Amino acid sequence: MVTPGPAAAVASVPGHLLRTVRAARRVSVLTGAGVSAESGIPTFRGAGGIWGKYDYTRLATPAGFSEDPRLVWEWYRLRQREIWKARPNPAHDVIAAMEMRFEDFHVITQNIDGMHERAGNRKVIELHGNIWRMRCTRDGTMIGIPGPVGEIPPVCQCGSLMRPDVVWFGEALSPAVLEVASQAARESDVMFVVGTSAVVHPAAALPALTKDSGGVVIEVNLEPTDVSTYADVSFFGRAGEIMPALWTLISSPERFMTGHPIIRDR
């Protein structure tokens, strides 16, 4: 079922879906670039996307890094500075609040900006890595970055170059991370799919795992996607508007016996 319009459309959520979400023990949220875009962080694909302006072969591939690590780090430092100025938006805040509500909760994100952690989430599965980490090109040692990187290119204590801990073009996702994400999707009573076009695999297959396992899929996106064809309900609009309204509805106590002769409707 597809519902139209902005945040007000959440009022049309069927009662049985609300009851399912309220009673859920295991909940996951799959997020994409659309969530961060509302904080001013550019998306990668589509109109105005980063890869329409920059050559990814030079900036986001192992070969590009080998050829010119300083250029790659200059670009990532620029991105870090822009992300550093951004702030979590209402959709991030709602997703952080959801973690406090449900017994078993995970954010599965395709974003590398760390905004979910800044909003307060602790159970975040990062499919594509995190721009605020770097790792040694020799032994894989990980180092967190408290802010935009300083001297570039950074060097590990062992003398080898450090690289951003993100998944580049031509690289596979970590099998261990993907398995954790897949398990969370399979076990979810409810999955929210927020701000993602759901075209990049293997992440795009995760909502189907929830659905095939008997779970409920709720989509929030600017426009229809492949997920819309099987989601239990889809809302089209800004995540920063729809998620707060939806969360208010979900977290409000359910009104039993509405309309009973001895109870005045309000």
C-alpha positions in Angstrom: 0.0 0.0 0.0 1.3 3.5 -0.9 0.2 6.6 0.9 0.7 10.0 -0.7 1.9 13.4 0.5 3.9 14.9 3.4 4.0 14.1 7.1 0.2 14.4 7.6 -0.2 11.2 5.6 1.1 9.1 8.5 -2.3 9.4 10.0 -3.4 6.8 7.4 -1.2 4.0 8.7 -3.4 1.0 9.2 -4.0 0.2 12.9 -2.7 -3.3 12.6 0.7 -2.0 11.4 0.9 0.4 14.3 0.2 -2.4 16.7 2.9 -4.5 15.0 5.5 -1.7 15.3 4.6 -0.9 18.9 4.8 -4.6 19.9 8.0 -5.2 18.0 11.1 -6.5 19.8 13.6 -6.5 16.9 13.7 -3.3 14.7 16.2 -2.1 12.2 16.5 1.0 10.1 18.3 1.0 6.7 19.4 4.5 5.8 20.9 6.0 2.7 22.2 9.3 1.4 18.7 10.9 1.4 18.8 11.2 5.2 22.2 13.0 5.3 21.2 15.2 2.3 18.7 16.9 4.6 21.7 18.0 6.8 23.3 19.5 3.7 25.6 16.6 2.9 25.6 16.0 -0.9 24.4 12.7 -2.3 26.6 10.7 -4.7 24.1 9.8 -7.4 21.3 11.6 -9.2 20.9 15.3 -10.0 23.7 17.3 -8.3 25.4 14.1 -7.0 29.1 14.2 -6.2 30.1 11.7 -8.9 28.5 14.0 -11.6 31.2 16.6 -10.7 34.3 14.6 -9.7 36.2 11.8 -11.3 35.7 8.8 -8.9 38.5 6.8 -10.6 41.0 9.3 -9.2 39.4 9.9 -5.9 37.6 6.7 -4.8 39.5 3.7 -6.1 42.5 1.8 -4.9 44.3 2.6 -8.2 43.6 6.4 -7.7 45.0 6.2 -4.2 48.1 4.4 -5.3 48.7 7.0 -8.1 48.2 10.1 -5.9 47.4 9.5 -2.2 47.8 13.3 -1.5 45.1 14.2 -4.0 42.7 11.6 -2.5 43.4 12.8 1.0 42.9 16.4 0.0 39.5 15.5 -1.3 38.6 13.5 1.8 39.8 16.3 4.1 37.5 18.7 2.2 34.6 16.3 2.6 35.4 15.9 6.3 35.4 19.7 6.8 32.0 20.0 5.1 30.5 17.1 7.1 32.0 18.6 10.3 29.9 21.7 9.8 26.7 19.7 9.3 24.3 18.8 12.1 22.0 15.8 12.6 18.5 16.6 11.3 15.1 15.5 12.8 15.2 12.2 11.0 18.6 11.4 12.7 17.1 12.4 16.0 14.1 10.1 15.6 16.3 7.2 14.7 18.4 7.8 17.8 15.2 7.9 19.9 14.1 4.6 18.4 17.2 2.8 19.7 16.0 3.7 23.3 12.5 2.2 22.6 13.1 -1.2 21.1 14.8 -4.2 22.8 16.9 -5.2 19.8 17.6 -2.3 17.5 20.1 -1.6 14.7 20.9 1.1 12.2 22.2 -0.3 9.0 23.6 2.6 7.0 25.1 3.1 3.6 26.4 6.5 4.7 30.0 7.1 5.8 29.5 10.5 7.5 29.0 9.3 11.1 25.9 11.4 11.6 23.9 8.6 13.3 26.6 8.3 16.0 26.6 12.1 16.4 22.8 12.0 16.9 23.2 9.4 19.6 22.9 5.9 18.0 25.3 3.3 19.3 24.2 0.2 17.4 25.3 1.3 13.9 26.3 -1.2 11.2 28.3 0.8 8.6 28.2 -1.0 5.3 30.5 1.4 3.5 32.8 2.4 6.3 33.3 5.7 8.1 35.0 8.9 7.0 36.1 9.5 10.6 38.4 6.4 10.6 41.5 5.6 8.7 43.4 2.4 8.4 47.0 1.3 7.6 47.5 0.1 4.1 50.0 -2.5 5.4 48.4 -4.2 8.4 44.9 -2.7 8.6 45.4 -0.9 11.9 42.4 1.4 12.5 42.7 4.9 13.9 39.7 7.2 14.7 39.8 10.8 13.6 38.4 13.3 16.1 38.1 15.9 13.4 39.2 16.8 9.9 42.6 15.2 9.2 45.6 17.5 9.5 48.8 16.6 7.8 48.3 14.7 4.6 48.8 12.0 3.5 48.8 10.6 7.1 51.3 7.9 7.9 50.9 5.0 10.3 53.4 4.4 13.2 54.9 1.6 11.0 55.7 4.1 8.3 53.0 3.0 5.8 50.4 5.2 4.4 47.0 5.4 6.0 43.8 5.5 3.8 40.2 6.4 4.6 38.4 3.5 6.1 35.7 3.5 3.4 34.7 1.1 0.7 35.9 2.4 -2.7 34.8 1.5 -6.2 36.1 -1.9 -7.1 36.2 -3.1 -3.5 33.8 -5.5 -1.9 31.9 -4.9 1.4 33.4 -6.6 4.4 31.8 -10.1 4.5 31.7 -9.9 8.3 29.8 -6.5 8.3 27.5 -7.7 5.6 26.6 -10.9 7.5 25.8 -8.9 10.6 23.6 -6.6 8.6 21.9 -9.5 6.9 21.2 -11.3 10.2 19.7 -8.1 11.6 17.5 -7.8 8.6 16.4 -11.4 8.7 15.5 -11.2 12.4 13.8 -7.8 12.2 10.1 -7.7 13.1 10.1 -4.3 11.4 12.5 -2.6 9.1 12.3 1.1 8.3 13.9 2.0 4.9 14.7 5.7 5.0 16.3 8.0 2.4 17.7 5.3 0.0 17.0 4.6 -3.6 17.5 0.9 -2.9 19.4 0.3 -6.1 22.9 -0.4 -4.8 23.5 -4.1 -3.9 24.0 -5.8 -1.6 22.4 -3.2 0.7 19.3 -3.0 -1.6 18.5 -6.7 -0.8 18.3 -6.2 2.9 14.6 -5.0 3.1 13.6 -8.1 1.1 15.3 -10.3 3.7 13.0 -8.7 6.3 10.0 -9.1 4.2 10.8 -12.7 3.2 11.3 -13.6 6.9 7.8 -12.4 7.7 8.7 -8.9 8.9 7.1 -5.5 8.1 8.8 -3.0 5.8 8.1 0.7 6.1 9.6 3.0 3.5 10.3 6.7 3.7 11.8 8.3 0.6 11.4 11.3 -1.7 10.1 9.1 -4.5 9.1 5.5 -5.3 11.8 2.8 -5.4 11.9 -0.9 -5.9 11.2 -1.3 -2.2 7.8 0.4 -2.8 6.6 -2.6 -4.8 6.7 -4.8 -1.6 6.7 -2.4 1.3 3.8 -2.7 3.7 3.5 1.1 3.6 5.5 3.8 1.8 5.6 7.5 2.5 7.0 9.9 -0.1 8.5 13.2 1.2 11.3 14.5 3.4 12.5 12.1 6.0 13.0 15.0 8.4 9.3 15.7 8.3 7.8 12.2 8.0 9.9 10.4 10.6 9.0 12.8 13.5 5.3 12.6 12.6 5.5 8.8 12.2 7.4 8.4 15.5 4.9 10.6 17.3 2.1 8.3 16.1 4.0 5.1 17.0 5.1 6.3 20.4 1.7 7.6 21.4 -0.4 5.3 23.6 -2.9 3.4 21.6 -6.5 4.4 22.4 -8.5 1.3 23.2 -12.3 1.3 23.3 -12.6 4.5 21.2 -16.2 5.2 20.5 -17.5 3.2 23.5 -20.7 4.7 24.8 -19.1 5.4 28.2 -16.0 7.0 26.8 -16.1 10.5 25.3 -14.1 10.7 22.1 -11.5 13.5 22.0 
